[in-house]
Amino acid sequence: MNNEIINEKARQIRVDIIKMLYLCQSGHPGSSLSCVEILMALYYKAAKVDATNPTMENRDRIVLSKGHACPALYAILADKGYFSREDLWRLRQIDSHLQGHPDMKKTPGIDVSSGSLGQGASIAVGLALAAKHKKADYKVYVIIGDGEVQEGIVWEAAMAAVHYKLDNLIVLLDYNGLQIDGSNDQVMSIGDIMAKYRTFGFECIKVNGHDINAITEAINIPVAGKPKFICCETVKGKGISFMENHFEWHGRVINTNEYNVALKELGVMTNV
């Protein structure tokens, strides 16, 4: 997939995110838009997954620990063919399988139900440890948020991952610097996150979190005997000028005028 195709795909994913969040009048636009390229690097480049056989035993496991960003994941799963794209427009409806946080019992392609911050990181460690016990060669990818690493359970998971030498585990941080109540530094500074993961014993790499090729290259760097941490520097609300770098868009409802402006910025003409 060349860069032109990748960029067009990312644009369309963002269009779908904006549309589904506008239609349901709830959800998390800023957080969803910031992790698009991280998820694309996994589903289109790096991870061993198959939409025609979503439960195949030797698939790579992908855990969206920051589960509130699931609109980005849903848009990609639909594009990959796990379910109909028309399902996206029923996001958060009572009769929809696409809920406000991922549900592995309802939605094809979801490996872990997530949303309680920090738990996805620990579950991912369990999945990676299980693979080691079974002598299976699949990898486990977990996407966490920078506000999420304020949770103690994330660091318990990190300690266990290093102790058990889980070199089949890759932690990707969506590092946009903001959370629901403000900047990380205002709420609870996470300090030098690279130094912290390095001290725990991870192989640490920092990349532009909106560069799919850079993320993929970091994922593919061989590491033996320890887990990998990739700090993906991103922009909250990426792609929509009035959302970018504004913490208020963590979970704000999109009104009709904002919807029209956002789609226009993404190259879609509408008049709702």
C-alpha positions in Angstrom: 0.0 0.0 0.0 1.7 3.2 -1.2 1.6 6.5 0.6 -1.1 8.0 -1.6 -3.4 5.1 -0.9 -2.6 5.1 2.8 -3.3 8.9 3.1 -6.6 8.4 1.3 -7.6 5.5 3.5 -6.8 7.5 6.6 -8.9 10.4 5.3 -11.9 8.1 4.7 -11.5 6.5 8.2 -11.7 10.0 9.7 -14.8 10.8 7.6 -16.5 7.6 9.0 -15.5 8.5 12.6 -17.0 12.0 12.3 -20.2 10.7 10.6 -20.9 7.9 13.2 -20.2 10.2 16.2 -22.5 12.9 14.7 -25.3 10.5 14.1 -25.2 9.0 17.6 -24.6 12.4 19.3 -22.2 11.0 21.8 -18.7 9.4 22.0 -15.1 10.5 21.8 -14.0 12.3 18.7 -10.6 13.6 19.8 -9.4 10.3 21.1 -10.6 8.4 18.1 -9.0 10.7 15.6 -5.6 10.6 17.3 -5.1 6.9 17.0 -6.2 6.3 13.4 -2.7 5.7 12.0 -1.7 3.5 14.9 -4.6 1.2 14.2 -4.0 1.4 10.5 -0.4 0.3 10.9 -1.6 -2.8 12.7 -4.5 -3.8 10.5 -3.1 -2.8 7.1 0.6 -3.5 7.6 1.9 -5.4 10.6 -0.6 -7.6 12.3 -1.5 -11.2 11.2 -5.3 -11.0 11.0 -8.0 -12.2 8.6 -11.5 -10.8 8.3 -12.7 -14.0 6.7 -11.6 -16.0 9.8 -11.6 -13.5 12.7 -11.2 -16.2 15.4 -8.3 -18.2 13.8 -6.2 -19.5 16.6 -2.8 -18.2 15.4 -4.0 -14.7 14.7 -2.2 -11.7 16.3 -4.2 -10.3 19.2 -5.0 -6.5 19.1 -6.2 -4.9 22.3 -7.6 -1.3 22.2 -7.1 -0.6 25.9 -8.3 3.0 25.5 -11.6 1.5 24.5 -13.4 4.9 24.3 -11.6 5.4 21.0 -13.4 2.5 19.4 -15.0 4.5 16.5 -11.6 4.4 14.9 -11.3 0.7 15.4 -14.9 0.1 14.1 -14.3 2.1 11.0 -11.2 0.1 10.2 -12.8 -3.3 10.9 -15.7 -2.3 8.6 -13.3 -1.3 5.9 -11.4 -4.6 6.3 -14.7 -6.5 5.9 -15.4 -7.8 9.4 -18.9 -6.4 9.2 -20.9 -4.1 7.0 -20.0 -0.4 6.8 -23.7 0.4 7.2 -23.4 -0.9 10.8 -21.3 2.1 11.6 -24.2 4.4 11.4 -25.9 2.5 14.3 -23.1 3.3 16.8 -24.2 3.3 20.4 -27.8 2.3 19.5 -29.5 -0.1 21.8 -29.9 -2.8 19.1 -26.4 -2.3 17.6 -23.4 -4.6 18.1 -21.2 -1.5 18.1 -21.3 -0.1 21.6 -19.5 2.8 23.2 -16.7 0.5 24.1 -15.5 -2.7 22.3 -17.4 -5.9 23.1 -15.7 -9.1 22.1 -19.0 -11.1 22.5 -20.9 -9.0 20.0 -18.5 -7.6 17.4 -16.4 -9.6 15.0 -12.7 -8.8 15.1 -12.7 -7.6 18.8 -10.2 -9.7 20.9 -10.8 -8.0 24.2 -13.7 -6.1 25.7 -12.1 -2.9 27.0 -12.8 0.6 28.4 -11.9 0.3 32.1 -8.6 2.2 31.7 -5.5 0.1 32.4 -7.2 -3.3 32.3 -6.5 -3.8 28.6 -2.7 -3.5 29.3 -3.0 -6.3 31.9 -5.1 -8.5 29.7 -2.6 -8.1 26.9 0.1 -9.4 29.2 -2.1 -12.4 30.0 -2.6 -13.1 26.3 1.1 -12.8 25.6 2.0 -15.1 28.5 -0.6 -17.6 27.2 1.0 -17.6 23.8 4.4 -18.4 25.4 2.9 -21.3 27.4 1.3 -22.7 24.2 4.5 -22.1 22.2 2.4 -20.2 19.7 4.0 -17.6 17.5 1.3 -14.9 17.5 2.0 -11.4 18.8 -0.1 -9.2 21.1 -0.5 -5.5 20.4 -2.0 -3.2 23.0 -2.9 0.5 22.4 -2.9 2.6 25.5 -3.6 6.3 26.1 -1.3 8.7 27.9 -3.9 9.6 30.5 -4.4 5.9 31.0 -0.8 5.4 32.1 -1.7 7.3 35.3 -3.4 4.0 36.3 -1.4 1.8 38.6 -2.5 -1.4 36.9 -0.6 -0.3 33.8 2.7 -0.4 35.7 1.9 -3.8 37.3 1.4 -5.1 33.8 4.7 -3.5 32.7 6.5 -5.2 35.6 5.0 -8.6 34.7 5.7 -8.2 31.0 9.4 -7.7 31.7 9.6 -10.4 34.4 8.2 -13.0 32.0 10.3 -11.8 29.1 7.3 -11.3 26.8 9.0 -10.3 23.6 5.8 -11.1 21.8 4.1 -8.1 23.4 4.2 -4.7 21.8 2.7 -1.7 23.7 1.8 1.3 21.6 1.1 4.6 23.4 -1.2 7.2 21.8 0.8 10.1 23.2 -1.3 13.2 22.4 -0.6 15.0 25.7 -4.3 15.6 26.6 -7.0 13.8 28.6 -10.6 14.5 29.5 -9.9 17.3 32.1 -6.9 19.0 30.5 -3.3 18.4 29.7 -1.5 15.4 31.3 0.8 17.9 33.1 -2.2 19.7 34.6 -4.0 16.6 35.7 -1.2 14.2 36.7 2.2 14.5 34.9 3.5 11.2 33.5 7.0 12.6 33.3 9.5 11.0 30.9 7.5 8.1 29.7 10.3 6.7 27.6 12.7 6.6 30.6 10.0 5.0 32.7 9.4 2.1 30.3 13.1 1.8 29.6 13.8 1.5 33.4 11.2 -1.2 33.7 13.1 -3.1 31.0 11.2 -2.5 27.7 12.8 -1.9 24.4 11.7 1.7 23.7 11.2 3.5 20.4 9.6 6.9 19.7 7.9 7.7 16.4 5.5 10.1 14.7 2.2 8.6 15.5 0.6 9.7 12.3 3.3 8.1 10.1 2.1 4.6 9.3 5.4 3.6 7.8 7.4 4.7 10.8 5.0 2.9 13.2 5.3 -0.3 11.1 9.1 -0.1 11.0 9.2 0.3 14.7 6.9 -2.7 15.2 9.1 -4.8 12.9 12.4 -4.1 14.7 13.4 -7.5 16.1 13.7 -7.7 19.9 14.5 -10.8 21.9 13.8 -11.5 25.5 11.9 -8.3 26.4 8.7 -6.5 25.5 8.6 -3.5 23.2 7.2 0.0 23.9 6.5 2.4 21.0 5.7 6.0 22.0 3.6 7.3 19.2 3.5 11.1 19.3 0.0 12.2 18.1 -2.4 15.1 17.9 -5.7 14.8 19.7 -8.5 15.5 17.2 -6.0 15.0 14.2 -7.4 16.1 10.9 -10.1 18.6 12.1 -8.6 22.0 12.7 -11.0 23.1 15.5 -10.6 19.8 17.4 -6.8 19.5 17.2 -5.0 19.9 20.5 -8.2 20.8 22.4 -8.9 18.6 25.4 -12.5 19.7 25.3 -13.0 17.4 22.3 -12.2 14.3 24.3 -15.9 13.6 24.6 -17.8 16.5 23.2 -20.9 16.1 21.0 -20.6 17.3 17.4 -23.3 19.8 16.4 -24.6 20.2 12.8 -22.5 23.2 11.9 -19.3 21.5 13.3 -20.2 18.3 11.4 -20.4 20.2 8.1 -17.2 22.1 8.7 -15.3 18.9 9.7 -16.5 17.0 6.6 -15.5 20.0 4.4 -12.0 19.9 5.9 -11.9 16.2 5.1 -12.9 16.9 1.5 -16.5 15.9 1.7 -19.2 18.4 0.7 -22.4 18.1 2.7 -25.3 20.3 3.9 -27.0 18.6 6.8 
